[in-house]
């Protein structure tokens, strides 16, 4: 099933026919100091390396290149802070100047090529500047979500061993001011590896105390270098040199540091901006994420600037800063053509404004498309967004490890027919197969583990930081010749991908393997349900039984028990009695990470009465106590 006006099949086939020519052609959109010896070297790295022998600089491609091309006066970055009521725009010339000056500050602090610099900052322009300044001098940045717990920050310091840390005095989460410096000081005290210096941006909302001979004031250091006219020029690095380390959000044991290289990363991201997102240079692209997550790395910092577009840094929430119209205000005010956010954000908006009354208060005629990723986009949320925004709503699927989308609906190549619940089809570079436990390929519409045939395309992780063996064990050993996504799902007869959730979200009810993701999809169809989660709880008789948690739309007056009964009947009707779906409860909130992922694993441990800890990535720890209380009332976890 393919739309005649879409070039997708032709482009995907051209990649399959000759992957090296495909990516070699794409690489012409990037500036190189030296060309590659081979587009792909199958004999190096863990599964091969892209653009071996080439030399480049990512920050040069994001900044100087556009200034040299005469586009220095174009907006590069728009900062919109709903929490401080400020906006500011930086042109490409201004952003280049800021980054070059900051890069010189890092050099003055002793940072050299290959050194690691940890960045612990809120959603402010200086966070993007810090990333680009590291890239400019060949340092490897590792961004940790601002406000992350001190002990978790310490584990990342010990793994990356940064020579310097860049931070701010505080972040602002809704109405709360969170002091970062005490958390940073505590983390450094706990860490075995001590950074030589910390560069601290003082924000007026909370001033940080400084430690002599270690802490340096951002504003003072920048002013000093400006007075001296000191700027750092881009440093030549290998395409295969690391650009950054990004730790996955898992909180048990030694953290997994996903490595991203310079060359392949640029080629892949630059290709996506036009071919997938359909963005032209000069247009405003907004990824409503955080720089601490992979979406923030790829589509706030790097991809828009590589493409010469305008990126938007938003400090605020989808609701509450000040209302459910926050996103619509930003889109209208800054002429955003495409919004990329998590389904969770839209579920939050839908919960507070189910009728979509705030949408009509703003002129959204500039918006061409909405892109969703980060967690499975349930069909009901997609349909709600389509109905209210009147633009294509594109679900796409990717992972921290891949750095860009594995499967999606490529707007730039021509939109394919939408199937709700599917992120559509595999992108060039990704050959997907659904495998059973033995590695055997499964046919259409049969669920298994979705795996990517090696080699991975440019932009994907070549390894984990300092741990090749763990990389192989985590991703390459389960199925020979494949990268295992650890996501379960199936491909239909048209090649459309259906991702049903992590493979550990498949539960076994009296010998029947059932997907909790599929159950969530059915539950979300109830008109009063804003969002939901289904987990598998241990049961002595049947092995596991599903337990459902419902968050209702604002303004729902119907009795909760009646809604719970209707949801049970809905699942029984759609999936059948085999699901044994009987235990369902209305809760006020669901526990989530700051990136919006529901903490199903923690909820499962609670339900089973197992030992659990509060994940460092959690948005509000108080929610876990609420869930614990709701479970106890139903006899779970006690």
N, C-alpha and C positions, 0 to 999 in steps of 0.2 A: 504494500500500500504506500504509494509515494505520490506527492503532488507534482503535476507536470512542470510547474514553474520552479520547483526546487532543484538546485544543482547538487544536492547532497550525494545522491547515488554515484554520480559521475566523479565527484571529488574524492569520496571515500574509496572508490574503486581505483582511482589514480594512485592513492597512497598504497593500497594493497599490492598493486602491480609493481611499484618501485618506491619503497619507503625512503631510500636514500636520496633519490632525485626529488621526491616530494618535499622533504625537510631541507634539502640543499637549496631548493627554490625559495622556500619560506624564509630561509636564513639571509636572503638578499635584502630583506627589509630591516636588517640590523647592521650597524657599522662595526667593522672589525679592524683591528690594528694589523692582524695577520690572519690569513685564511687557514682553513683546516687541512690537515693531512688526509683525513678521512671523515666523511660525514658521520659514519658510525664505525667504531672500532670494537668488534665483537670479542677481542682478546684481552681487553682491559676491564678493570672494575669487577663488579659482582655479576653483571649480565651484559657488559659492554658499556662504552661511553660515547656520548654524542659530541661531535665537532672537536675530536681529538687533535691537538696541535694548534688550534686556533687561539688567538689572543684578543682581548676585548676589555671594555669597562662598562658595567651596567649603568652607573650614575651618568656617565657621558652620554649614553644612549637615551637616558630619561630627560636630560637637561640640556647640556651644552650643544648637542646636535641640533636641537630645535632653535636655539638662539642663533647659531651659525647659519641656519637656513632662513633667518629673517623673521622668525616668529616669536621673538623675545617679549613683545608687548602683549601677547595672548595670555589669558588667564591660565595658569597651571594648576593652582590649588585654591579652593574656596573653603574657608573655615566658618562653620555655622555652629555656634554654641547656644543651644536652647536653655542651658542652665545658667549661663552668665549673661545672656542677652547680648552677645557680640557676634559680629561677622567680620571677616577680613579676607581679602583676595590677594594672592601673590601671582605676579606674572612669571613667565618662564625665566626672564632675566633676573627678577628679584629672588626667585627660589634658587636659581643657580648660585647667585651671590651669597645667600644665606648658607647653603650647603657647603660651598667652597670655603667660607670663613669658618664654619663649624668643623669641617674636616681638618683645617689647620690647627684648631684648638686641640683636636684629638692627637695630631702629630706632636704638638707641644707637650702633651701628656705622656708621650712615649709610645703611642700606639703604632705598630708597624704592620706591614702586609702579613696576613695570616693570623694575626692576633684576634682574639675574640673580644667583643664588646657587648655587654648585656644591657638591654634597654628595658626600662621599667617605667612606663609613662601612660598618662591618660590620653583621651582622644583629642589631641591638640596638634597643630601643624608641626610643632617641634619634634613630635614622635616620628613623622615621616622624614623630616630633615635629618634626624639622627640616623635612620636607616640608610638614607642616601649618602650621608657623610661617610659612614663606614664603607659602603660600596665604592665610594670615590677613591679611598686610599687602600683598598684591597683588604680591609679588615672584615672579619666574619661577625655579623650581628646575630644576637639571639634575643628576640623580643619576648618578654614575659608579661602576661596580662597585668596591667596596673592594679595594685591592691591585692595581688595574689598573696596567700598566707606566707609568713616568714620562713617556716620550715620547708615548704615546697620551693620557695625561691632559693633557699640554701642548697637544696639538692641539685638545682639547675646550675648554680654557681660552681659547685664542686664538679659537675660533669663537663661544663664548657670551659671552666678555668679562665674567666675573662680578666684581662689586664686592667680594664676600666668598666665602670658602670655609669650609664646616663639615666637620670631619673628626674622627677619633679617633686615639689614639696607635697602636692596633694592631687587627688582626683575628685570628681564630683559625680556621684551616682544619684540622679534624681534630686532630692532635696538634701542628701547627705554629703558632707565633705569628709573624704577619707584621707587621713594623713599617711603619705607613703614613706616618708623618711624614717619614722620609728620602725616600720616593718623592714625597711632596707637595712637599717643598722643592726637589727636583731638577726636578720638573715646572714649578714657578713660575719657577725659574732659567732654564729653557729657553724658557718662553713669552714672547712679545712683550708680551702683555697681562698686567699685574700686578694682582692683587687688592689692595685697600686693607687688608684684614684677614682673618685666619683665626681661627676659633673652634674650639678643640681640646678634645675630651673625653679626659681622661687615664684610661686603663684600667690596673688594677693589674698586668696581665701584661707591660706594657712602657711605661715612662714616656718621653714625647717631650720633646726639648729645644725650648725656645721662643725665638723671635726677637723681640727688643724692638721695640715700636711697631708690630708687625704681628700677632703671635700673642696671642690672649686665651684664658684658661682657662675652659672651659665652666662648671665647678662654681662658680668664684669669681664669674663674671658673673651666673649664676642666683641665687646666694646674695645678692648685692648688690641685685638687683632685687626679690627676695622681701622683704628687709629694708625696702625703700622702698615695697613694695606696688605696684610698677610692672608693669602688664600692658598689652598692646596689644589694642585692640578690632578686630573684623573690619573691613576696608576694603572699600568698595563698588567693584566692578570690573565691566566690561562682560562679558556672556556670551561675547563673541567675543575677549576679551583672552586672551593665553596663560597657562596654568596652569603648564606645564612644557615642557622640551625634553628629549628622550631620544635619545641617539645610538645608531644601529644598530651592530651588532657588527662591521661590515666594517672592515678595518684598512688599506685602501689609499687613499692620497690624502686629500682633505679629507673629514672625517666628515659623515654625513648626520644632521642634527638634526631628528628628528620632533617637530612642535609639537602640543600638545594644548590645546584651549581650555577655558574654565571651564564654560559653560552646557551645551553639548551633551554633554560628558563626564559631567557629573553625571546628566543625564537618562537617557543610555544605560546607565550602570553601575547606577543605581538600579533601572531596569527589569529588568536581568538577574538581580538577586539573588533575586527571588521567581519571576519567569517562567521563567528558565532554570535556576538552581541550586536553586530551591525552598527558600530559606532564610527563616525568620521572624526578625523583630527579637528579640534576646536569645539566639539560638542561636550556637554556636561554629563558625565557618567557618575552615578552615585552608588557605591557599595555601602549600605548601612550596616556595617559590621564593626569590628574593633581591630586595631593593628596587632593585637595580641593573638589573633586567630589567622588561619591560612588565608581566608577570604580577604582580610585586611592587608596581608602581605601582597597577595596577587593582584587585587582589584581596587584597593585604595592607594597603595604606594606605587607598585611597579607597572602593571599593564596600561592604565590610562596614560601615564607619563611616557612610557615607551612609544605609545601610539600618537602622542601629541594632542591628546584630549585634555579636558579639564576634570580633575578629580575633586570630590567633595569629602571633607572631614567633618563629621557631625558629632557633636558632644551633646547627647540627649537620649531620650527613650522614645519608643513608638507611641506610648501613652503616658500621660502624667506630666509631660514637659511641654505645654501645660495640659494637653487634652488629647483625645484620639485623632485630632486633625494635625498633629505635629508633622508627620511625613508629608501630608498634602501641602502644608505651608512651605516646607523646604523645597519641594518640587516646583511649586508655582513661583516662589521668590527667586530661585536660581536657574530656572529654565532647564530643569533636568530632563533629558530625553529617555534615560533608562535607569530604573531602580533595581538594585540587586540586594535582596535581604533574605532572612530566614523565615520559613513558614511560621515559626513561633511568633514573630513580630506581627504577622497578619492575624494570627489567632487572638493575640492580645487586643488588637484594634477591633476585630470582629466581636470579641467578648464585650468591650466597653461601648461599642457603637454598632450593634447588630444590623440596624437599618441603614447604616452607611450615611447618616445625615451630615457628617462633617465633610464628606467628599465633595458635596455640592457647594460648599462655601469657598472653594478655591478653583482657579482656572488651571486645569490640568491638561490643556490642549497640547502642551509641549511634550507630554509623556507618550512614548511610542510602545514601550514594553516593560513588563515586570518580570524579573528573574528570581526564582526561589531556589535555595539550596541550603544545606547544613543539617537538615533532618528531613525525614520523609514528608513530602507535601501531600496531605490527605486530600482526596478529591473535593470534599465539601469546602475546604478553605480556598482551593483553586477556583471553584465555581463562584464563590462569594466575591473573590477578587475580580474575576472576569466580569461579573454582573455589575459591580460598582464602578470599576475603572474603565470599562469598555476598551481595553487594550489586550493584546495577547499576553497570557500569563504562562511563562516558560519555566517548568520544573527542570532542573538539571542536577545530576548526581556526580559528586566527586569527593575526594578525601584529602586530608592534610598531606598524606603521602604523595598524591598525584599532582597537587598544586594547581590543577585546572580540571575542567570537567571531563569525566569518563564518558558519560552519555548525556545527551541533551537534544534540544530541537534548535538547529542552527539557523537563527533568524537571518544572518547575513548571507546564507546560501539559499534562502527561501524556506519559509516555514512548512514543515510537514504536518499532516493531519494530527490533531491532538487526541491522545487517549488518556483520559483522566486516570491518575494513579500510576502513569508511566512517565519517566523522564525522557522518553522517546528512544533514540538510537545511539549506538556507539559513535564516538568522534574518530576522525582519522588518527591513527597511532594506537588505537585501542581495539584489539580483536578479542571479543568476549565469548566465553563459553560457560555453560552451566554444568557443573560436575557433581557426581555423587561422591560418597565417602572414599571410594576406591580410585577416584580420578577419571572415571568413565564419563564421557559426554552424554548429557541427557537431551532428549528431544524437546520440541516446542511445548510450552505450557506445563512443564514438569519442574517442580522446585528442587533446587540444590544450592550449592555455593557458586557465586559468580566469580569467575577467575579471568585474569588478563593474560593472554599468551605473550611470552617474552619474545623480544625485548620490550621493556616499557618505552614509551615515546619520550622525546625531549621534554624537560620540565618536571619529570617525575624524580623521586628521590633515587640517587645512585647507591645510597647506603644510610646507615645510622651513624651518628657522630661517635667516632672512636670505637665502633663495635660492629665490624663486618659480620662476625659470626651470629650475633643476635639478629642482624638484618636478614640473614639467610634463614635462620630458624623461624623468625616471625612471619616471613612473607613468601619464601621460595621453596621450602621443603615439603609443605603439605601436598602440593601437586607438582610433579616434575615438569619443568618447562613452562610453569605458570607463576604469576604473582597472585596469591590468594587475597581477595578483598575482605574476607571474613564477613561479607554481606550475603544473605540468602535471597533468593528470588528466582525468576525464570525469564526466558525469552519467548515471545509468542511467535506465531507463524509468519508475522511480518518483520521479525527481528527487533521488535520493540522490547525494551528492558523493563521489567517490573521488579523493583527492589523492595523486599518485604521487611527488611530490618536485619540487624546483626544476626549471624547464624546462631548465637546463643539466645536469640529471642524466639527460636522455634521450641515449642514445648511438647512434651509427650503426655497425652491424656489417654490413659488405658491403652497404650500401644499405638495411638493415632498421633502422628506428627502434625501439629497445627501451628500456624503462624499468628503470633500476637499482633503483628502488623496488619494482617488481614482483618482480625477482629476489630482493631482500632478504626480501620477504614469503615466498617459497618456501623460501629458506635457513633462515629462522627456525623453520620447521616441524620441523626436525630436533630430536629430543628432547634431544640433548646440547649444542645451541647456545644460549648465554645471550643473546648479541647478535651482530650482524654488520654489515658494511658492504660494499657493492659499488660499485666505481668503474669508469669507462671509461678504459683505458690506450691510448695511441696504438699502432697496428699498421700496418706498411708495406703489408701485403697487404690487410687488411680495413678499414682506416681506424681502427677502435677495437675493442678486445676487453675483455670484462668481467673484473675481478679481484676475487675475494672474500676477505674477512678475517673469520675466525671467532674469537669468544671463547667458551670452553666453560664449562659449568656446573661449580661446585665438585664435586670428588669423582669426576669422570669418569675411568674407568680404561682405556677402550678406546684403542687405538693411534690417534694423530692422523692418520696416513695413511689409515687405514680410514674415519675420520669425513670427511676431505676427499673421498675417493672417493664416499662415500655422498651427500654434498652435491652433488657434480657430477652424479651419477645422478638425484638428485631434481629438479634444475633442468632437466636434459635431458628428464625425463619430463613435467614440468609445463609448461614453456615450449617445449621442442623443441630439436633440434640447431641451429636458426637462431641461438640465443643464443650459441653457441660458448663456452659457459661451461666452461672447463677449468682455469684457473689459480686455485686457492683455497689459502689458508694459514691455519693456526691461529696466533693471536697472543695474548699475555697480556692486552693492553689495547688499546683504541681511543683515538685522540687526540680530545679533546672540548673545547668551550668550557666555561666554568664553569656555563653554564645547561644543559649536557648535550647540545648539538648536536655531532654527529660532524663533524670537519673534513675532509669528503670532498674539498673543493677543494684543500686543501694536499696531501692524499694523492695526488690526481690529478697534481699538478705533480711530486711526487716520483717517481711511476711513469714519467712522461714525460721525466724527466731535465731538467726546466725549473728555472729559478731559483725558489727559494721562501724565505719568511721565516717565522719562528715567530710565529703570530698572537698579538696581545696578550691575546686573550680565552682563551687555552688554559689548561686546568686544571693540566696537568703537562707541561712541555716535554720531559722525558726520554722520553715515550712516542713522540715523533716519531723519535728515534734508534732505538728498538726497531723501529718500523715500517720505517724505512730499511734496517735490517739484515735484516729478514725479506724485504723486496723484493729486496735485493741477492742473497740466497741463491737467489732464483728468476729472477735475471737481469733484474730491473726497475730502472730508474732509474740504470743504470750505463753 
